[in-house]
Amino acid sequence: MTAFHYDALPGRVVFGAGCSTRQLEPELQRLGARRVLLVVAEQEHALADKLIAPLGALVAATFTDVHQHVPEATVEQVLAAARAADADAVLSIGGGSTTGTAKAVALRTSLPIVAVPTTYAGSEMTPIWGMTAGGRKTTGRDLAVLPKTVLYDPDLTLSLPSSITVSSAFNAVAHCVEALYGPGANPITSLVAVEGIRALAAGLVPVVTDPHDGAARADLLYGAYLAGTAFATAGSGLHHAICHVLGGAFDLPHAQTHAVVLPHVAAFIEPAVPDMRRAAQALGGASVADGLAGLAATTGAPTSLRELGMPADGVEEAVRVIMQKDLTGNPRPVGEGDVRAILSAALDGRPATVDAYATTAPAR
């Protein structure tokens, strides 16, 4: 076995159906919280109201102006809300954009976060923050934004619409796949990532058939938890570099963009990463790209950037910005032509195959 290092991240996870109802208040009390700022998107406000009803005056204020990619203006607004409430903790109830908004508060104030995810974004398990300004998304890594406690309650995902379920689950799979080749990838993160892929693939098809399948919903949430855990340690690579540029420059929906781009980046990277074979097996495909294609066909996942609103003339702008990023840590050399080929195929929804990206020799 090759030498490696593994940095375990701090944090507490509570997992189980109904845990958000039973254990939210005790978990806030464990942190000594007295004045909590609730961050929740408007569309999930009713759900949050039910969860916080027993908390009474413990919730000092609520912020609902949540936007994807966490725009700079949103950051200033939520910080003002935290200051006005004299908050000593942040409670995030919702998806990745909600968690990201809570992280913006923690980054500037070091207030502890308790996160209650309602999608499969996985960002609640990572110390990674992201904000958007001037059409560019900036990300960073800081332990201050890692939630102190995460409550995973499958019951909260039972009403998640099918389209959001599918794209969010693919987002989680993207975290797993990237954890296999990220700069901090190691045998532990690979083990966690492959198990995450297995759980996500096992849960997604039954949930599309029956959205109220509690066992399948639990599989998906468990897989998302593992995905976030593996990605948090392994770090990001080519896939996220591309998706962050597309999200910031064209305001494309986050999870759907991951679903479209993932098969193409996986097909490009796969020859250089032996662990990808285990991921392909977990997906039931001859390759990762093949397994993802089959899963997308079965579940109706989006397959083209064009259908998400990306203009055809945006490819060259995206290539230019992506090539400004540090792509040297990827296991296979990445050139301008490679990025252009990935984006062009993803734009039109062409099938992703390993052979289509065979012109560059693997780095290892």
Disulfide bonds with the S-S distance in Angstrom:
none
